[in-house]
């Protein structure tokens, strides 16, 4: 691979890890680990997430490199997905080694490797600008056949070892597999517009990310909510709570902020942790940054992490 290709793969991976870290530290994030809370988790904190995220960066770079090589015709898409699966297994093992056996980023690894590979493929496009829709479309095409085969196998099973598999067999909820197969509609139709609208209105990154998180929680059928108790109403309750927060103005009004504070305690007591939505939030930010910071120099456009005006409510979205 050329030096330019290596630099591109490194940039794609760096952006992904930055996005994963930005998601992890942002607050208030009901039920989730953040810089100020462990949510409803007793086995991990923000430092666990930091160790894990840094450990998996080389695997994102490997995925981006594989995508770049695929765009040059060196490997077929089915072969690429198999290679990504092998990369994913190694990444998961390294993650567990970094966290002492705690699963912090399994979903993020799965989604991140696929999107990094797709970003690598699109980075070689002759077009001067690549949009998130194209990256998501390629990611869906890359993973569609093997993921559909997995869903078909689940229907043939008498017992599924995974919560997501059981949810699909019993209720037809495809979870994150369906999100990927369909080309990430929750990101493109909900998450990314919410993130960009907030940033365009002058929100700091933390505020924009939490607004985006709530927008995703309102629509995502997040099967990670079922890990602690297999009850479909947990998904419905989470969606309804997020929608209620958005209806009250999200973080942009005093009413919205007060409601989100009650959500934090409520989700802790109910042991609700919307990890799937958090994973999609990290992917949303990566897609935004990949497409906002294109160009040969790839100069990062600074987004303020925190602005007191948004914390106190003196700024609002129109």
Backbone torsions as a table, in degrees:
resi	resn	phi	psi	omega
1	UNK	NA	144.3	-179.8
2	UNK	-69.7	163.5	177.2
3	UNK	-62.3	-35.7	178.0
4	UNK	-63.4	-42.1	177.8
5	UNK	-63.9	-40.5	178.1
6	UNK	-62.9	-42.1	178.8
7	UNK	-63.4	-40.2	179.4
8	UNK	-64.4	-44.0	179.2
9	UNK	-61.9	-40.3	179.3
10	UNK	-65.0	-41.1	179.5
11	UNK	-65.6	-41.4	178.2
12	UNK	-61.2	-45.3	-178.8
13	UNK	-67.7	-41.3	179.0
14	UNK	-61.0	-42.4	179.4
15	UNK	-64.4	-40.6	179.2
16	UNK	-63.5	-46.3	-178.4
17	UNK	-66.5	-39.6	175.0
18	UNK	-56.7	-42.2	-178.9
19	UNK	-67.1	-40.8	177.6
20	UNK	-62.7	-42.2	179.3
21	UNK	-68.8	-41.0	179.4
22	UNK	-61.1	-40.5	176.4
23	UNK	-62.0	-43.2	-174.1
24	UNK	-65.8	-37.7	-174.7
25	UNK	-85.2	-16.3	-172.8
26	UNK	-73.8	148.5	-178.0
27	UNK	-148.2	161.8	-5.0
28	UNK	-78.8	131.8	-177.3
29	UNK	-127.6	90.8	-171.9
30	UNK	-50.0	124.4	177.2
31	UNK	83.3	-12.5	-172.7
32	UNK	-105.0	158.3	172.9
33	UNK	-71.3	137.5	176.3
34	UNK	-143.3	-173.9	179.1
35	UNK	-68.8	-18.8	-175.4
36	UNK	-118.8	-1.6	-176.3
37	UNK	-155.0	151.7	172.5
38	UNK	-94.4	5.4	-179.8
39	UNK	60.1	-131.1	177.9
40	UNK	-103.3	24.5	-176.9
41	UNK	-104.4	127.3	176.1
42	UNK	-102.3	-5.7	-175.1
43	UNK	-110.5	6.9	-178.7
44	UNK	-155.8	157.9	173.7
45	UNK	-141.9	-173.8	-174.7
46	UNK	-62.2	-31.0	-179.4
47	UNK	-70.5	-32.0	173.8
48	UNK	-60.9	-43.3	-179.7
49	UNK	-66.7	-38.6	-179.9
50	UNK	-64.1	-45.5	178.4
51	UNK	-60.3	-44.8	-177.2
52	UNK	-64.3	-46.9	-176.4
53	UNK	-61.9	-41.8	-179.6
54	UNK	-68.7	-32.6	-178.5
55	UNK	-68.0	-30.6	-173.9
56	UNK	-93.0	-1.3	-179.3
57	UNK	-57.4	-43.1	-179.5
58	UNK	-58.8	-29.0	-178.9
59	UNK	-75.2	-33.5	173.0
60	UNK	-64.5	-39.0	178.3
61	UNK	-65.5	-39.4	177.3
62	UNK	-62.7	-41.4	179.4
63	UNK	-64.0	-42.3	178.2
64	UNK	-62.9	-40.6	178.3
65	UNK	-63.3	-41.5	177.8
66	UNK	-62.7	-37.7	177.2
67	UNK	-65.5	-40.8	178.0
68	UNK	-63.3	-42.1	179.1
69	UNK	-66.2	-36.9	178.4
70	UNK	-64.3	-37.9	-180.0
71	UNK	-64.3	-22.4	177.5
72	UNK	-89.5	6.9	176.2
73	UNK	81.5	16.8	-177.0
74	UNK	-82.7	-17.3	-179.6
75	UNK	-153.4	151.8	177.9
76	UNK	-82.9	166.1	-175.9
77	UNK	-67.8	-38.0	178.5
78	UNK	-65.3	-40.2	177.3
79	UNK	-65.9	-37.5	178.4
80	UNK	-62.0	-44.2	-179.9
81	UNK	-63.4	-40.0	177.8
82	UNK	-62.3	-39.3	179.1
83	UNK	-68.4	-36.0	176.4
84	UNK	-65.9	-36.4	176.6
85	UNK	-61.6	-42.7	177.8
86	UNK	-64.0	-42.0	177.0
87	UNK	-61.3	-41.5	-179.8
88	UNK	-62.3	-39.5	179.1
89	UNK	-64.5	-40.1	178.0
90	UNK	-68.0	-38.4	178.6
91	UNK	-63.9	-42.5	178.8
92	UNK	-63.0	-41.7	178.8
93	UNK	-62.9	-41.1	179.6
94	UNK	-68.0	-39.9	177.0
95	UNK	-58.5	-47.6	-178.2
96	UNK	-65.7	-32.4	175.7
97	UNK	-66.5	-36.9	-179.0
98	UNK	-73.7	-27.7	-173.7
99	UNK	-106.1	2.6	-177.4
100	UNK	71.0	32.2	176.2
101	UNK	94.9	2.9	-179.2
102	UNK	-89.1	131.6	179.2
103	UNK	-83.4	99.9	178.6
104	UNK	-98.4	-34.0	-166.7
105	UNK	-136.9	27.8	-178.8
106	UNK	-60.8	-46.5	178.6
107	UNK	-66.1	-38.1	178.8
108	UNK	-65.6	-36.6	176.8
109	UNK	-63.1	-49.0	-179.0
110	UNK	-57.5	-53.0	-178.4
111	UNK	-69.6	-41.8	-176.0
112	UNK	-64.8	-39.0	179.0
113	UNK	-64.7	-42.8	-179.9
114	UNK	-64.3	-44.7	-178.2
115	UNK	-72.5	-34.6	176.3
116	UNK	-64.7	-39.8	177.0
117	UNK	-63.2	-44.5	179.3
118	UNK	-64.8	-38.6	177.1
119	UNK	-64.3	-37.7	175.7
120	UNK	-62.5	-41.9	178.6
121	UNK	-62.3	-45.5	-177.1
122	UNK	-73.7	-21.4	-179.0
123	UNK	-64.3	-19.5	179.7
124	UNK	-94.3	6.9	-179.6
125	UNK	-68.3	141.2	177.0
126	UNK	-69.9	-14.7	179.4
127	UNK	-64.3	144.8	-178.1
128	UNK	-72.9	-20.9	-179.2
129	UNK	-144.0	134.4	178.9
130	UNK	-111.8	128.4	-177.2
131	UNK	-92.0	157.1	177.6
132	UNK	-55.7	-34.1	-179.7
133	UNK	-59.1	-37.5	-178.9
134	UNK	-71.4	-41.5	177.9
135	UNK	-62.7	-44.5	-179.9
136	UNK	-66.6	-37.5	178.6
137	UNK	-62.9	-45.5	179.6
138	UNK	-65.9	-39.0	178.3
139	UNK	-61.4	-42.7	178.3
140	UNK	-63.2	-43.3	179.6
141	UNK	-65.7	-35.9	-179.2
142	UNK	-64.1	-39.4	-172.2
143	UNK	-104.5	-8.7	-169.9
144	UNK	-57.5	-53.0	-174.2
145	UNK	-61.8	-51.3	-179.7
146	UNK	-64.9	-32.9	179.7
147	UNK	-73.0	-37.1	174.6
148	UNK	-63.8	-36.9	177.5
149	UNK	-64.8	-38.3	176.6
150	UNK	-62.5	-43.1	179.8
151	UNK	-63.9	-39.6	178.0
152	UNK	-64.1	-39.6	178.8
153	UNK	-64.7	-37.1	-179.6
154	UNK	-61.1	-39.3	-179.9
155	UNK	-66.4	-23.4	179.4
156	UNK	-85.4	-14.5	-177.4
157	UNK	-78.0	148.1	172.7
158	UNK	-88.4	-21.0	178.3
159	UNK	-149.8	131.9	178.6
160	UNK	-104.1	134.0	-179.2
161	UNK	-75.7	-22.6	-176.0
162	UNK	-102.1	151.0	176.9
163	UNK	-64.0	-42.7	179.7
164	UNK	-61.7	-39.8	178.0
165	UNK	-64.3	-41.3	179.1
166	UNK	-65.4	-39.8	179.3
167	UNK	-63.4	-36.9	178.7
168	UNK	-70.7	-43.1	-177.3
169	UNK	-67.3	-37.9	-174.9
170	UNK	-89.4	-33.6	-173.5
171	UNK	-125.2	-4.7	-178.5
172	UNK	76.6	14.0	178.4
173	UNK	-82.4	116.0	-175.6
174	UNK	-83.1	-15.7	177.3
175	UNK	61.4	-140.8	-174.5
176	UNK	-69.0	-27.5	176.1
177	UNK	-60.8	-45.0	179.1
178	UNK	-63.8	-36.7	178.2
179	UNK	-59.8	-44.2	-179.2
180	UNK	-70.4	-46.4	-179.0
181	UNK	-56.3	-40.7	-176.6
182	UNK	-83.4	1.6	178.1
183	UNK	82.9	31.8	174.7
184	UNK	60.7	54.5	-179.2
185	UNK	-63.5	-33.9	-179.7
186	UNK	-63.6	-36.9	177.1
187	UNK	-69.9	-51.0	-173.0
188	UNK	-70.2	-34.3	-175.1
189	UNK	-95.5	-23.6	-176.8
190	UNK	-122.9	-58.6	-172.2
191	UNK	-63.3	-54.1	-176.0
192	UNK	-65.3	-44.5	175.9
193	UNK	-59.8	-39.7	179.7
194	UNK	-65.4	-43.7	179.5
195	UNK	-62.2	-48.2	-175.9
196	UNK	-69.4	-36.9	177.4
197	UNK	-61.7	-44.8	-179.7
198	UNK	-63.3	-44.1	179.7
199	UNK	-65.8	-40.0	179.1
200	UNK	-64.2	-28.8	178.2
201	UNK	-82.7	0.3	176.0
202	UNK	96.9	10.5	179.3
203	UNK	-68.0	148.8	172.4
204	UNK	-73.1	168.0	-173.4
205	UNK	-64.4	-41.6	-179.2
206	UNK	-59.2	-46.9	-179.4
207	UNK	-63.6	-45.0	-179.3
208	UNK	-62.7	-38.4	-179.7
209	UNK	-67.4	-41.8	-179.9
210	UNK	-69.6	-36.7	174.7
211	UNK	-61.8	-41.4	177.5
212	UNK	-65.0	-42.3	178.6
213	UNK	-57.8	-47.3	179.5
214	UNK	-62.1	-38.5	178.8
215	UNK	-64.0	-37.3	176.7
216	UNK	-72.2	-44.6	179.7
217	UNK	-57.7	-30.6	-177.1
218	UNK	-70.5	-18.3	-175.0
219	UNK	-124.6	-23.1	-173.7
220	UNK	-76.1	133.2	171.6
221	UNK	-87.3	86.5	-167.9
222	UNK	-87.9	102.3	-176.9
223	UNK	-75.1	-11.1	175.2
224	UNK	-66.4	-20.5	176.9
225	UNK	-67.0	-16.1	-177.3
226	UNK	-93.1	-3.9	-174.7
227	UNK	-62.7	-35.5	-176.6
228	UNK	-92.4	-24.8	177.0
229	UNK	-154.5	120.8	-175.0
230	UNK	-83.8	84.8	-176.0
231	UNK	-142.9	115.4	-175.2
232	UNK	-60.9	-26.9	-179.1
233	UNK	-63.7	-19.4	176.5
234	UNK	-64.7	-36.6	175.8
235	UNK	-68.3	-46.9	-179.3
236	UNK	-61.3	-41.4	-178.7
237	UNK	-65.1	-42.5	179.3
238	UNK	-63.2	-45.4	178.6
239	UNK	-60.8	-44.8	-178.7
240	UNK	-65.0	-39.2	179.7
241	UNK	-65.3	-43.9	179.1
242	UNK	-64.3	-41.6	178.9
243	UNK	-63.1	-39.1	178.1
244	UNK	-63.7	-38.2	177.5
245	UNK	-64.4	-42.4	178.8
246	UNK	-65.7	-40.5	179.7
247	UNK	-63.3	-26.6	179.5
248	UNK	-89.9	4.3	175.4
249	UNK	105.8	5.4	178.8
250	UNK	57.0	-142.4	179.5
251	UNK	-80.2	1.4	-171.8
252	UNK	-94.0	-1.1	176.8
253	UNK	-134.6	156.4	177.9
254	UNK	-64.6	-36.1	178.3
255	UNK	-64.9	-42.5	179.3
256	UNK	-64.6	-43.2	-180.0
257	UNK	-65.1	-39.1	178.3
258	UNK	-64.3	-40.2	179.8
259	UNK	-66.2	-39.4	179.9
260	UNK	-65.6	-34.7	175.8
261	UNK	-62.4	-39.7	177.3
262	UNK	-68.5	-34.0	176.6
263	UNK	-60.6	-41.0	-179.1
264	UNK	-57.7	-48.0	-179.6
265	UNK	-69.9	-40.0	179.9
266	UNK	-62.1	-46.6	-179.7
267	UNK	-66.3	-34.5	177.5
268	UNK	-64.4	-45.5	-179.1
269	UNK	-67.3	-35.2	180.0
270	UNK	-85.8	-4.5	-177.7
271	UNK	56.8	47.9	177.7
272	UNK	-102.1	119.6	179.3
273	UNK	-129.7	100.5	-176.4
274	UNK	-76.6	67.3	-175.7
275	UNK	-65.6	-32.1	178.0
276	UNK	-65.2	-40.1	176.8
277	UNK	-66.5	-36.9	177.0
278	UNK	-63.5	-41.5	177.1
279	UNK	-60.1	-44.2	-179.9
280	UNK	-67.8	-30.1	175.9
281	UNK	-62.8	-45.9	178.4
282	UNK	-60.5	-40.7	179.1
283	UNK	-66.1	-36.8	178.9
284	UNK	-61.4	-46.6	-179.7
285	UNK	-64.9	-40.9	178.7
286	UNK	-59.9	-45.6	178.4
287	UNK	-60.2	-42.1	178.9
288	UNK	-62.1	-47.1	-176.7
289	UNK	-70.5	-38.5	177.1
290	UNK	-57.5	-41.1	-174.8
291	UNK	-87.4	-21.6	177.6
292	UNK	-83.8	-23.4	-174.9
293	UNK	-113.9	35.5	178.3
294	UNK	-78.1	166.8	-178.9
295	UNK	119.4	161.4	-173.8
296	UNK	-61.6	-37.3	-178.5
297	UNK	-83.8	-23.1	-179.6
298	UNK	48.2	55.8	178.9
299	UNK	-75.0	126.1	179.6
300	UNK	-69.4	129.4	174.8
301	UNK	-87.3	122.4	-173.1
302	UNK	-71.1	131.1	172.6
303	UNK	-117.6	120.1	179.2
304	UNK	-55.5	133.0	-179.9
305	UNK	-73.7	-35.9	-172.4
306	UNK	-150.7	130.8	176.5
307	UNK	-128.3	122.3	-178.5
308	UNK	-55.9	-30.3	-178.1
309	UNK	-60.6	-36.2	178.9
310	UNK	-78.1	-30.1	178.9
311	UNK	-69.1	-34.5	-177.3
312	UNK	-92.4	-10.8	175.7
313	UNK	91.7	11.8	179.4
314	UNK	-80.9	-6.1	174.7
315	UNK	-116.9	150.8	-179.0
316	UNK	-149.6	162.6	177.0
317	UNK	-93.7	139.3	177.9
318	UNK	-84.4	NA	NA
